[in-house]
């Protein structure tokens, strides 16, 4: 993630996904953000975006990876205070 806004967006999208209120486009945006960061491959993104049979596996992996990234970001913010 490049800046605070990216982390905030990732967090907001993750919360919507976890609450089952995210649209498919929001889910794709979340997975795309992680793909752009090199955390998921383009192939994984394409499987997800095309509603491949492994779509739920890719989304679950993305939620886990995003959670780790967000946890590291929050810990860093806490330490810097």
HTML snippet that shows the backbone in 3Dmol.js (N, CA, C, O; Angstrom):
<script src="https://3Dmol.org/build/3Dmol-min.js"></script>
<div id="view" style="width:600px;height:400px;position:relative"></div>
<script>
const pdb = `
ATOM      1  N   UNK A   1       0.842  -1.159   0.000  1.00  0.00           N
ATOM      2  CA  UNK A   1       0.000   0.000   0.000  1.00  0.00           C
ATOM      3  C   UNK A   1       0.895   1.232   0.000  1.00  0.00           C
ATOM      4  O   UNK A   1       1.957   1.255   0.622  1.00  0.00           O
ATOM      5  N   UNK A   2       0.449   2.226  -0.695  1.00  0.00           N
ATOM      6  CA  UNK A   2       1.291   3.409  -0.875  1.00  0.00           C
ATOM      7  C   UNK A   2       1.096   4.478   0.198  1.00  0.00           C
ATOM      8  O   UNK A   2       2.023   5.231   0.498  1.00  0.00           O
ATOM      9  N   UNK A   3      -0.091   4.547   0.770  1.00  0.00           N
ATOM     10  CA  UNK A   3      -0.347   5.608   1.744  1.00  0.00           C
ATOM     11  C   UNK A   3      -1.502   5.236   2.672  1.00  0.00           C
ATOM     12  O   UNK A   3      -2.111   4.174   2.543  1.00  0.00           O
ATOM     13  N   UNK A   4      -1.779   6.118   3.585  1.00  0.00           N
ATOM     14  CA  UNK A   4      -2.833   5.909   4.584  1.00  0.00           C
ATOM     15  C   UNK A   4      -4.185   5.644   3.930  1.00  0.00           C
ATOM     16  O   UNK A   4      -4.942   4.787   4.386  1.00  0.00           O
ATOM     17  N   UNK A   5      -4.485   6.375   2.867  1.00  0.00           N
ATOM     18  CA  UNK A   5      -5.766   6.197   2.182  1.00  0.00           C
ATOM     19  C   UNK A   5      -5.924   4.784   1.623  1.00  0.00           C
ATOM     20  O   UNK A   5      -7.018   4.222   1.653  1.00  0.00           O
ATOM     21  N   UNK A   6      -4.823   4.205   1.110  1.00  0.00           N
ATOM     22  CA  UNK A   6      -4.872   2.842   0.594  1.00  0.00           C
ATOM     23  C   UNK A   6      -5.224   1.852   1.701  1.00  0.00           C
ATOM     24  O   UNK A   6      -6.040   0.952   1.502  1.00  0.00           O
ATOM     25  N   UNK A   7      -4.610   2.021   2.855  1.00  0.00           N
ATOM     26  CA  UNK A   7      -4.899   1.132   3.980  1.00  0.00           C
ATOM     27  C   UNK A   7      -6.342   1.301   4.456  1.00  0.00           C
ATOM     28  O   UNK A   7      -7.022   0.322   4.763  1.00  0.00           O
ATOM     29  N   UNK A   8      -6.795   2.541   4.512  1.00  0.00           N
ATOM     30  CA  UNK A   8      -8.176   2.804   4.936  1.00  0.00           C
ATOM     31  C   UNK A   8      -9.172   2.175   3.957  1.00  0.00           C
ATOM     32  O   UNK A   8     -10.178   1.600   4.372  1.00  0.00           O
ATOM     33  N   UNK A   9      -8.887   2.288   2.664  1.00  0.00           N
ATOM     34  CA  UNK A   9      -9.755   1.697   1.641  1.00  0.00           C
ATOM     35  C   UNK A   9      -9.760   0.171   1.770  1.00  0.00           C
ATOM     36  O   UNK A   9     -10.816  -0.459   1.727  1.00  0.00           O
ATOM     37  N   UNK A  10      -8.562  -0.418   1.931  1.00  0.00           N
ATOM     38  CA  UNK A  10      -8.453  -1.863   2.094  1.00  0.00           C
ATOM     39  C   UNK A  10      -9.249  -2.317   3.314  1.00  0.00           C
ATOM     40  O   UNK A  10      -9.964  -3.317   3.252  1.00  0.00           O
ATOM     41  N   UNK A  11      -9.130  -1.595   4.407  1.00  0.00           N
ATOM     42  CA  UNK A  11      -9.843  -1.929   5.638  1.00  0.00           C
ATOM     43  C   UNK A  11     -11.358  -1.834   5.438  1.00  0.00           C
ATOM     44  O   UNK A  11     -12.099  -2.723   5.856  1.00  0.00           O
ATOM     45  N   UNK A  12     -11.806  -0.770   4.808  1.00  0.00           N
ATOM     46  CA  UNK A  12     -13.243  -0.588   4.572  1.00  0.00           C
ATOM     47  C   UNK A  12     -13.796  -1.701   3.685  1.00  0.00           C
ATOM     48  O   UNK A  12     -14.866  -2.245   3.957  1.00  0.00           O
ATOM     49  N   UNK A  13     -13.067  -2.035   2.632  1.00  0.00           N
ATOM     50  CA  UNK A  13     -13.515  -3.113   1.742  1.00  0.00           C
ATOM     51  C   UNK A  13     -13.527  -4.449   2.466  1.00  0.00           C
ATOM     52  O   UNK A  13     -14.457  -5.238   2.299  1.00  0.00           O
ATOM     53  N   UNK A  14     -12.505  -4.708   3.268  1.00  0.00           N
ATOM     54  CA  UNK A  14     -12.432  -5.963   4.018  1.00  0.00           C
ATOM     55  C   UNK A  14     -13.605  -6.077   4.987  1.00  0.00           C
ATOM     56  O   UNK A  14     -14.205  -7.143   5.127  1.00  0.00           O
ATOM     57  N   UNK A  15     -13.925  -4.967   5.654  1.00  0.00           N
ATOM     58  CA  UNK A  15     -15.056  -4.973   6.581  1.00  0.00           C
ATOM     59  C   UNK A  15     -16.364  -5.282   5.845  1.00  0.00           C
ATOM     60  O   UNK A  15     -17.182  -6.062   6.334  1.00  0.00           O
ATOM     61  N   UNK A  16     -16.562  -4.672   4.670  1.00  0.00           N
ATOM     62  CA  UNK A  16     -17.782  -4.927   3.903  1.00  0.00           C
ATOM     63  C   UNK A  16     -17.854  -6.386   3.450  1.00  0.00           C
ATOM     64  O   UNK A  16     -18.924  -6.995   3.466  1.00  0.00           O
ATOM     65  N   UNK A  17     -16.710  -6.940   3.048  1.00  0.00           N
ATOM     66  CA  UNK A  17     -16.683  -8.339   2.626  1.00  0.00           C
ATOM     67  C   UNK A  17     -17.018  -9.244   3.806  1.00  0.00           C
ATOM     68  O   UNK A  17     -17.819 -10.170   3.678  1.00  0.00           O
ATOM     69  N   UNK A  18     -16.409  -8.975   4.939  1.00  0.00           N
ATOM     70  CA  UNK A  18     -16.670  -9.795   6.130  1.00  0.00           C
ATOM     71  C   UNK A  18     -18.115  -9.686   6.596  1.00  0.00           C
ATOM     72  O   UNK A  18     -18.671 -10.643   7.133  1.00  0.00           O
ATOM     73  N   UNK A  19     -18.726  -8.518   6.390  1.00  0.00           N
ATOM     74  CA  UNK A  19     -20.124  -8.303   6.789  1.00  0.00           C
ATOM     75  C   UNK A  19     -21.106  -8.775   5.725  1.00  0.00           C
ATOM     76  O   UNK A  19     -22.318  -8.631   5.883  1.00  0.00           O
ATOM     77  N   UNK A  20     -20.576  -9.342   4.634  1.00  0.00           N
ATOM     78  CA  UNK A  20     -21.418  -9.843   3.533  1.00  0.00           C
ATOM     79  C   UNK A  20     -22.233  -8.740   2.873  1.00  0.00           C
ATOM     80  O   UNK A  20     -23.300  -9.000   2.317  1.00  0.00           O
ATOM     81  N   UNK A  21     -21.726  -7.496   2.933  1.00  0.00           N
ATOM     82  CA  UNK A  21     -22.449  -6.384   2.313  1.00  0.00           C
ATOM     83  C   UNK A  21     -21.715  -5.822   1.092  1.00  0.00           C
ATOM     84  O   UNK A  21     -22.190  -4.873   0.467  1.00  0.00           O
ATOM     85  N   UNK A  22     -20.574  -6.396   0.756  1.00  0.00           N
ATOM     86  CA  UNK A  22     -19.802  -5.910  -0.393  1.00  0.00           C
ATOM     87  C   UNK A  22     -20.399  -6.410  -1.696  1.00  0.00           C
ATOM     88  O   UNK A  22     -20.823  -7.560  -1.806  1.00  0.00           O
ATOM     89  N   UNK A  23     -20.423  -5.520  -2.679  1.00  0.00           N
ATOM     90  CA  UNK A  23     -20.827  -5.939  -4.016  1.00  0.00           C
ATOM     91  C   UNK A  23     -19.691  -6.747  -4.634  1.00  0.00           C
ATOM     92  O   UNK A  23     -18.573  -6.762  -4.119  1.00  0.00           O
ATOM     93  N   UNK A  24     -19.990  -7.415  -5.737  1.00  0.00           N
ATOM     94  CA  UNK A  24     -18.936  -8.161  -6.428  1.00  0.00           C
ATOM     95  C   UNK A  24     -17.844  -7.202  -6.912  1.00  0.00           C
ATOM     96  O   UNK A  24     -16.664  -7.549  -6.892  1.00  0.00           O
ATOM     97  N   UNK A  25     -18.231  -6.001  -7.345  1.00  0.00           N
ATOM     98  CA  UNK A  25     -17.246  -5.007  -7.798  1.00  0.00           C
ATOM     99  C   UNK A  25     -16.324  -4.582  -6.643  1.00  0.00           C
ATOM    100  O   UNK A  25     -15.128  -4.380  -6.852  1.00  0.00           O
ATOM    101  N   UNK A  26     -16.867  -4.449  -5.451  1.00  0.00           N
ATOM    102  CA  UNK A  26     -16.045  -4.103  -4.285  1.00  0.00           C
ATOM    103  C   UNK A  26     -15.111  -5.253  -3.927  1.00  0.00           C
ATOM    104  O   UNK A  26     -13.961  -5.028  -3.552  1.00  0.00           O
ATOM    105  N   UNK A  27     -15.602  -6.478  -4.042  1.00  0.00           N
ATOM    106  CA  UNK A  27     -14.743  -7.625  -3.803  1.00  0.00           C
ATOM    107  C   UNK A  27     -13.606  -7.653  -4.820  1.00  0.00           C
ATOM    108  O   UNK A  27     -12.457  -7.920  -4.468  1.00  0.00           O
ATOM    109  N   UNK A  28     -13.929  -7.379  -6.076  1.00  0.00           N
ATOM    110  CA  UNK A  28     -12.895  -7.343  -7.116  1.00  0.00           C
ATOM    111  C   UNK A  28     -11.871  -6.246  -6.840  1.00  0.00           C
ATOM    112  O   UNK A  28     -10.675  -6.447  -7.051  1.00  0.00           O
ATOM    113  N   UNK A  29     -12.333  -5.090  -6.370  1.00  0.00           N
ATOM    114  CA  UNK A  29     -11.419  -4.002  -6.044  1.00  0.00           C
ATOM    115  C   UNK A  29     -10.447  -4.416  -4.935  1.00  0.00           C
ATOM    116  O   UNK A  29      -9.254  -4.122  -5.001  1.00  0.00           O
ATOM    117  N   UNK A  30     -10.969  -5.098  -3.922  1.00  0.00           N
ATOM    118  CA  UNK A  30     -10.138  -5.576  -2.812  1.00  0.00           C
ATOM    119  C   UNK A  30      -9.070  -6.545  -3.324  1.00  0.00           C
ATOM    120  O   UNK A  30      -7.888  -6.406  -3.009  1.00  0.00           O
ATOM    121  N   UNK A  31      -9.503  -7.526  -4.118  1.00  0.00           N
ATOM    122  CA  UNK A  31      -8.560  -8.510  -4.668  1.00  0.00           C
ATOM    123  C   UNK A  31      -7.577  -7.828  -5.606  1.00  0.00           C
ATOM    124  O   UNK A  31      -6.401  -8.192  -5.627  1.00  0.00           O
ATOM    125  N   UNK A  32      -8.031  -6.840  -6.389  1.00  0.00           N
ATOM    126  CA  UNK A  32      -7.140  -6.107  -7.296  1.00  0.00           C
ATOM    127  C   UNK A  32      -6.075  -5.341  -6.507  1.00  0.00           C
ATOM    128  O   UNK A  32      -4.909  -5.321  -6.900  1.00  0.00           O
ATOM    129  N   UNK A  33      -6.466  -4.716  -5.407  1.00  0.00           N
ATOM    130  CA  UNK A  33      -5.494  -3.971  -4.591  1.00  0.00           C
ATOM    131  C   UNK A  33      -4.375  -4.901  -4.117  1.00  0.00           C
ATOM    132  O   UNK A  33      -3.201  -4.533  -4.155  1.00  0.00           O
ATOM    133  N   UNK A  34      -4.741  -6.098  -3.674  1.00  0.00           N
ATOM    134  CA  UNK A  34      -3.733  -7.051  -3.209  1.00  0.00           C
ATOM    135  C   UNK A  34      -2.900  -7.579  -4.371  1.00  0.00           C
ATOM    136  O   UNK A  34      -1.709  -7.843  -4.207  1.00  0.00           O
ATOM    137  N   UNK A  35      -3.504  -7.734  -5.528  1.00  0.00           N
ATOM    138  CA  UNK A  35      -2.770  -8.164  -6.718  1.00  0.00           C
ATOM    139  C   UNK A  35      -1.766  -7.097  -7.116  1.00  0.00           C
ATOM    140  O   UNK A  35      -0.621  -7.411  -7.442  1.00  0.00           O
ATOM    141  N   UNK A  36      -2.185  -5.841  -7.092  1.00  0.00           N
ATOM    142  CA  UNK A  36      -1.285  -4.732  -7.442  1.00  0.00           C
ATOM    143  C   UNK A  36      -0.103  -4.631  -6.491  1.00  0.00           C
ATOM    144  O   UNK A  36       0.965  -4.148  -6.867  1.00  0.00           O
ATOM    145  N   UNK A  37      -0.292  -5.084  -5.267  1.00  0.00           N
ATOM    146  CA  UNK A  37       0.785  -5.079  -4.277  1.00  0.00           C
ATOM    147  C   UNK A  37       1.675  -6.313  -4.380  1.00  0.00           C
ATOM    148  O   UNK A  37       2.659  -6.431  -3.651  1.00  0.00           O
ATOM    149  N   UNK A  38       1.333  -7.230  -5.279  1.00  0.00           N
ATOM    150  CA  UNK A  38       2.128  -8.438  -5.458  1.00  0.00           C
ATOM    151  C   UNK A  38       1.812  -9.534  -4.448  1.00  0.00           C
ATOM    152  O   UNK A  38       2.560 -10.505  -4.328  1.00  0.00           O
ATOM    153  N   UNK A  39       0.719  -9.383  -3.729  1.00  0.00           N
ATOM    154  CA  UNK A  39       0.338 -10.376  -2.715  1.00  0.00           C
ATOM    155  C   UNK A  39      -0.452 -11.536  -3.317  1.00  0.00           C
ATOM    156  O   UNK A  39      -0.481 -12.629  -2.753  1.00  0.00           O
ATOM    157  N   UNK A  40      -1.090 -11.300  -4.455  1.00  0.00           N
ATOM    158  CA  UNK A  40      -1.789 -12.325  -5.214  1.00  0.00           C
ATOM    159  C   UNK A  40      -1.282 -12.242  -6.651  1.00  0.00           C
ATOM    160  O   UNK A  40      -0.827 -11.189  -7.096  1.00  0.00           O
ATOM    161  N   UNK A  41      -1.361 -13.337  -7.357  1.00  0.00           N
ATOM    162  CA  UNK A  41      -0.914 -13.318  -8.749  1.00  0.00           C
ATOM    163  C   UNK A  41      -2.036 -12.807  -9.649  1.00  0.00           C
ATOM    164  O   UNK A  41      -3.204 -12.789  -9.262  1.00  0.00           O
ATOM    165  N   UNK A  42      -1.660 -12.398 -10.843  1.00  0.00           N
ATOM    166  CA  UNK A  42      -2.656 -11.975 -11.826  1.00  0.00           C
ATOM    167  C   UNK A  42      -3.589 -13.141 -12.160  1.00  0.00           C
ATOM    168  O   UNK A  42      -4.784 -12.948 -12.385  1.00  0.00           O
ATOM    169  N   UNK A  43      -3.033 -14.339 -12.190  1.00  0.00           N
ATOM    170  CA  UNK A  43      -3.847 -15.520 -12.468  1.00  0.00           C
ATOM    171  C   UNK A  43      -4.912 -15.718 -11.386  1.00  0.00           C
ATOM    172  O   UNK A  43      -6.058 -16.047 -11.689  1.00  0.00           O
ATOM    173  N   UNK A  44      -4.530 -15.518 -10.137  1.00  0.00           N
ATOM    174  CA  UNK A  44      -5.497 -15.633  -9.046  1.00  0.00           C
ATOM    175  C   UNK A  44      -6.583 -14.569  -9.189  1.00  0.00           C
ATOM    176  O   UNK A  44      -7.767 -14.839  -8.988  1.00  0.00           O
ATOM    177  N   UNK A  45      -6.158 -13.355  -9.540  1.00  0.00           N
ATOM    178  CA  UNK A  45      -7.145 -12.287  -9.730  1.00  0.00           C
ATOM    179  C   UNK A  45      -8.120 -12.661 -10.844  1.00  0.00           C
ATOM    180  O   UNK A  45      -9.332 -12.506 -10.689  1.00  0.00           O
ATOM    181  N   UNK A  46      -7.600 -13.148 -11.956  1.00  0.00           N
ATOM    182  CA  UNK A  46      -8.453 -13.502 -13.087  1.00  0.00           C
ATOM    183  C   UNK A  46      -9.418 -14.629 -12.718  1.00  0.00           C
ATOM    184  O   UNK A  46     -10.584 -14.602 -13.113  1.00  0.00           O
ATOM    185  N   UNK A  47      -8.938 -15.613 -11.969  1.00  0.00           N
ATOM    186  CA  UNK A  47      -9.828 -16.689 -11.514  1.00  0.00           C
ATOM    187  C   UNK A  47     -10.976 -16.107 -10.699  1.00  0.00           C
ATOM    188  O   UNK A  47     -12.131 -16.505 -10.852  1.00  0.00           O
ATOM    189  N   UNK A  48     -10.637 -15.158  -9.830  1.00  0.00           N
ATOM    190  CA  UNK A  48     -11.656 -14.539  -9.000  1.00  0.00           C
ATOM    191  C   UNK A  48     -12.609 -13.700  -9.855  1.00  0.00           C
ATOM    192  O   UNK A  48     -13.827 -13.844  -9.746  1.00  0.00           O
ATOM    193  N   UNK A  49     -12.068 -12.836 -10.692  1.00  0.00           N
ATOM    194  CA  UNK A  49     -12.875 -11.898 -11.469  1.00  0.00           C
ATOM    195  C   UNK A  49     -13.804 -12.607 -12.448  1.00  0.00           C
ATOM    196  O   UNK A  49     -14.876 -12.096 -12.773  1.00  0.00           O
ATOM    197  N   UNK A  50     -13.397 -13.775 -12.913  1.00  0.00           N
ATOM    198  CA  UNK A  50     -14.219 -14.514 -13.867  1.00  0.00           C
ATOM    199  C   UNK A  50     -15.159 -15.497 -13.172  1.00  0.00           C
ATOM    200  O   UNK A  50     -15.781 -16.343 -13.814  1.00  0.00           O
ATOM    201  N   UNK A  51     -15.247 -15.371 -11.874  1.00  0.00           N
ATOM    202  CA  UNK A  51     -16.112 -16.235 -11.062  1.00  0.00           C
ATOM    203  C   UNK A  51     -15.782 -17.710 -11.283  1.00  0.00           C
ATOM    204  O   UNK A  51     -16.660 -18.561 -11.425  1.00  0.00           O
ATOM    205  N   UNK A  52     -14.504 -17.965 -11.305  1.00  0.00           N
ATOM    206  CA  UNK A  52     -14.008 -19.337 -11.421  1.00  0.00           C
ATOM    207  C   UNK A  52     -14.506 -20.144 -10.226  1.00  0.00           C
ATOM    208  O   UNK A  52     -14.885 -19.579  -9.201  1.00  0.00           O
ATOM    209  N   UNK A  53     -14.502 -21.446 -10.362  1.00  0.00           N
ATOM    210  CA  UNK A  53     -14.959 -22.313  -9.271  1.00  0.00           C
ATOM    211  C   UNK A  53     -14.115 -22.152  -8.015  1.00  0.00           C
ATOM    212  O   UNK A  53     -14.549 -22.526  -6.926  1.00  0.00           O
ATOM    213  N   UNK A  54     -12.927 -21.605  -8.152  1.00  0.00           N
ATOM    214  CA  UNK A  54     -12.053 -21.365  -6.995  1.00  0.00           C
ATOM    215  C   UNK A  54     -12.213 -19.949  -6.433  1.00  0.00           C
ATOM    216  O   UNK A  54     -11.417 -19.516  -5.599  1.00  0.00           O
ATOM    217  N   UNK A  55     -13.233 -19.236  -6.887  1.00  0.00           N
ATOM    218  CA  UNK A  55     -13.426 -17.843  -6.483  1.00  0.00           C
ATOM    219  C   UNK A  55     -13.436 -17.671  -4.964  1.00  0.00           C
ATOM    220  O   UNK A  55     -12.774 -16.775  -4.440  1.00  0.00           O
ATOM    221  N   UNK A  56     -14.168 -18.509  -4.266  1.00  0.00           N
ATOM    222  CA  UNK A  56     -14.233 -18.386  -2.804  1.00  0.00           C
ATOM    223  C   UNK A  56     -12.876 -18.650  -2.163  1.00  0.00           C
ATOM    224  O   UNK A  56     -12.532 -18.010  -1.170  1.00  0.00           O
ATOM    225  N   UNK A  57     -12.099 -19.583  -2.712  1.00  0.00           N
ATOM    226  CA  UNK A  57     -10.762 -19.852  -2.186  1.00  0.00           C
ATOM    227  C   UNK A  57      -9.871 -18.626  -2.346  1.00  0.00           C
ATOM    228  O   UNK A  57      -9.130 -18.259  -1.434  1.00  0.00           O
ATOM    229  N   UNK A  58      -9.953 -18.000  -3.512  1.00  0.00           N
ATOM    230  CA  UNK A  58      -9.136 -16.798  -3.763  1.00  0.00           C
ATOM    231  C   UNK A  58      -9.559 -15.680  -2.822  1.00  0.00           C
ATOM    232  O   UNK A  58      -8.706 -15.007  -2.245  1.00  0.00           O
ATOM    233  N   UNK A  59     -10.860 -15.471  -2.659  1.00  0.00           N
ATOM    234  CA  UNK A  59     -11.336 -14.414  -1.770  1.00  0.00           C
ATOM    235  C   UNK A  59     -10.921 -14.696  -0.323  1.00  0.00           C
ATOM    236  O   UNK A  59     -10.499 -13.776   0.377  1.00  0.00           O
ATOM    237  N   UNK A  60     -11.028 -15.923   0.132  1.00  0.00           N
ATOM    238  CA  UNK A  60     -10.608 -16.263   1.496  1.00  0.00           C
ATOM    239  C   UNK A  60      -9.111 -16.025   1.687  1.00  0.00           C
ATOM    240  O   UNK A  60      -8.690 -15.526   2.730  1.00  0.00           O
ATOM    241  N   UNK A  61      -8.315 -16.380   0.690  1.00  0.00           N
ATOM    242  CA  UNK A  61      -6.872 -16.122   0.774  1.00  0.00           C
ATOM    243  C   UNK A  61      -6.618 -14.622   0.814  1.00  0.00           C
ATOM    244  O   UNK A  61      -5.775 -14.152   1.578  1.00  0.00           O
ATOM    245  N   UNK A  62      -7.346 -13.869  -0.010  1.00  0.00           N
ATOM    246  CA  UNK A  62      -7.178 -12.415  -0.041  1.00  0.00           C
ATOM    247  C   UNK A  62      -7.553 -11.797   1.302  1.00  0.00           C
ATOM    248  O   UNK A  62      -6.877 -10.880   1.769  1.00  0.00           O
ATOM    249  N   UNK A  63      -8.616 -12.286   1.925  1.00  0.00           N
ATOM    250  CA  UNK A  63      -9.006 -11.763   3.242  1.00  0.00           C
ATOM    251  C   UNK A  63      -7.931 -12.034   4.283  1.00  0.00           C
ATOM    252  O   UNK A  63      -7.646 -11.175   5.118  1.00  0.00           O
ATOM    253  N   UNK A  64      -7.343 -13.198   4.243  1.00  0.00           N
ATOM    254  CA  UNK A  64      -6.266 -13.529   5.180  1.00  0.00           C
ATOM    255  C   UNK A  64      -5.055 -12.639   4.948  1.00  0.00           C
ATOM    256  O   UNK A  64      -4.506 -12.069   5.890  1.00  0.00           O
ATOM    257  N   UNK A  65      -4.642 -12.523   3.696  1.00  0.00           N
ATOM    258  CA  UNK A  65      -3.470 -11.702   3.361  1.00  0.00           C
ATOM    259  C   UNK A  65      -3.732 -10.247   3.717  1.00  0.00           C
ATOM    260  O   UNK A  65      -2.883  -9.588   4.317  1.00  0.00           O
ATOM    261  N   UNK A  66      -4.904  -9.745   3.350  1.00  0.00           N
ATOM    262  CA  UNK A  66      -5.246  -8.364   3.677  1.00  0.00           C
ATOM    263  C   UNK A  66      -5.276  -8.131   5.175  1.00  0.00           C
ATOM    264  O   UNK A  66      -4.854  -7.076   5.651  1.00  0.00           O
ATOM    265  N   UNK A  67      -5.769  -9.105   5.919  1.00  0.00           N
ATOM    266  CA  UNK A  67      -5.791  -8.979   7.377  1.00  0.00           C
ATOM    267  C   UNK A  67      -4.400  -8.864   7.967  1.00  0.00           C
ATOM    268  O   UNK A  67      -4.174  -8.093   8.899  1.00  0.00           O
ATOM    269  N   UNK A  68      -3.478  -9.625   7.427  1.00  0.00           N
ATOM    270  CA  UNK A  68      -2.080  -9.562   7.899  1.00  0.00           C
ATOM    271  C   UNK A  68      -1.480  -8.202   7.577  1.00  0.00           C
ATOM    272  O   UNK A  68      -0.803  -7.605   8.414  1.00  0.00           O
ATOM    273  N   UNK A  69      -1.725  -7.711   6.366  1.00  0.00           N
ATOM    274  CA  UNK A  69      -1.209  -6.399   5.964  1.00  0.00           C
ATOM    275  C   UNK A  69      -1.777  -5.313   6.862  1.00  0.00           C
ATOM    276  O   UNK A  69      -1.046  -4.434   7.320  1.00  0.00           O
ATOM    277  N   UNK A  70      -3.079  -5.373   7.112  1.00  0.00           N
ATOM    278  CA  UNK A  70      -3.714  -4.360   7.958  1.00  0.00           C
ATOM    279  C   UNK A  70      -3.233  -4.448   9.393  1.00  0.00           C
ATOM    280  O   UNK A  70      -3.054  -3.419  10.043  1.00  0.00           O
ATOM    281  N   UNK A  71      -3.021  -5.650   9.900  1.00  0.00           N
ATOM    282  CA  UNK A  71      -2.498  -5.808  11.256  1.00  0.00           C
ATOM    283  C   UNK A  71      -1.113  -5.184  11.370  1.00  0.00           C
ATOM    284  O   UNK A  71      -0.827  -4.481  12.338  1.00  0.00           O
ATOM    285  N   UNK A  72      -0.257  -5.434  10.396  1.00  0.00           N
ATOM    286  CA  UNK A  72       1.085  -4.839  10.408  1.00  0.00           C
ATOM    287  C   UNK A  72       1.003  -3.315  10.357  1.00  0.00           C
ATOM    288  O   UNK A  72       1.762  -2.630  11.042  1.00  0.00           O
ATOM    289  N   UNK A  73       0.097  -2.789   9.557  1.00  0.00           N
ATOM    290  CA  UNK A  73      -0.083  -1.341   9.449  1.00  0.00           C
ATOM    291  C   UNK A  73      -0.541  -0.752  10.782  1.00  0.00           C
ATOM    292  O   UNK A  73      -0.016   0.267  11.230  1.00  0.00           O
ATOM    293  N   UNK A  74      -1.525  -1.400  11.416  1.00  0.00           N
ATOM    294  CA  UNK A  74      -2.033  -0.898  12.694  1.00  0.00           C
ATOM    295  C   UNK A  74      -0.983  -0.977  13.797  1.00  0.00           C
ATOM    296  O   UNK A  74      -0.875  -0.062  14.614  1.00  0.00           O
ATOM    297  N   UNK A  75      -0.215  -2.050  13.829  1.00  0.00           N
ATOM    298  CA  UNK A  75       0.866  -2.174  14.810  1.00  0.00           C
ATOM    299  C   UNK A  75       1.889  -1.063  14.585  1.00  0.00           C
ATOM    300  O   UNK A  75       2.369  -0.450  15.539  1.00  0.00           O
ATOM    301  N   UNK A  76       2.216  -0.809  13.327  1.00  0.00           N
ATOM    302  CA  UNK A  76       3.160   0.264  13.006  1.00  0.00           C
ATOM    303  C   UNK A  76       2.641   1.616  13.458  1.00  0.00           C
ATOM    304  O   UNK A  76       3.412   2.427  13.971  1.00  0.00           O
ATOM    305  N   UNK A  77       1.355   1.878  13.280  1.00  0.00           N
ATOM    306  CA  UNK A  77       0.769   3.140  13.734  1.00  0.00           C
ATOM    307  C   UNK A  77       0.838   3.244  15.257  1.00  0.00           C
ATOM    308  O   UNK A  77       1.137   4.308  15.800  1.00  0.00           O
ATOM    309  N   UNK A  78       0.559   2.136  15.940  1.00  0.00           N
ATOM    310  CA  UNK A  78       0.569   2.120  17.398  1.00  0.00           C
ATOM    311  C   UNK A  78       1.983   2.375  17.925  1.00  0.00           C
ATOM    312  O   UNK A  78       2.162   3.138  18.874  1.00  0.00           O
ATOM    313  N   UNK A  79       2.970   1.749  17.322  1.00  0.00           N
ATOM    314  CA  UNK A  79       4.365   1.890  17.755  1.00  0.00           C
ATOM    315  C   UNK A  79       4.870   3.310  17.524  1.00  0.00           C
ATOM    316  O   UNK A  79       5.656   3.829  18.318  1.00  0.00           O
ATOM    317  N   UNK A  80       4.427   3.929  16.454  1.00  0.00           N
ATOM    318  CA  UNK A  80       4.886   5.276  16.110  1.00  0.00           C
ATOM    319  C   UNK A  80       4.241   6.370  16.962  1.00  0.00           C
ATOM    320  O   UNK A  80       4.626   7.535  16.856  1.00  0.00           O
ATOM    321  N   UNK A  81       3.271   6.017  17.803  1.00  0.00           N
ATOM    322  CA  UNK A  81       2.610   7.037  18.645  1.00  0.00           C
ATOM    323  C   UNK A  81       3.433   7.370  19.837  1.00  0.00           C
ATOM    324  O   UNK A  81       3.033   8.204  20.649  1.00  0.00           O
TER     325      UNK A  81
END
`;
const viewer = $3Dmol.createViewer("view");
viewer.addModel(pdb, "pdb");
viewer.setStyle({}, {cartoon: {color: "spectrum"}});
viewer.zoomTo();
viewer.render();
</script>
